[in-house]
Amino acid sequence: MKRNVGRIDALARIAGGVAIAILAFLVASGSVSVPVVSAVGLGIAAAVLIVEGATRRCLLYRALGIDRCPVE
């Protein structure tokens, strides 16, 4: 599968994924209470964002025909 996520978008996904992972840890430890969101759901969302950022491939972008990656 061809890369379809640009460098800045990938860095933003990784940073957001790390932030959500930290929030998931805080929710799991009981330090923070977030309504309607579980630590497992946050952890899955964080993992998806980090993997998409690291591989620079997004299945949703592919399904919608979006390509934000400059020619390599």
Secondary structure, DSSP 8 states (H G I E B T S, - for coil): ----S-HHHHHHHHHHHHHHHHHHHHHHHTSS--TT--HHHHHHHHHHHHHHHHHT--HHHHHHT-------
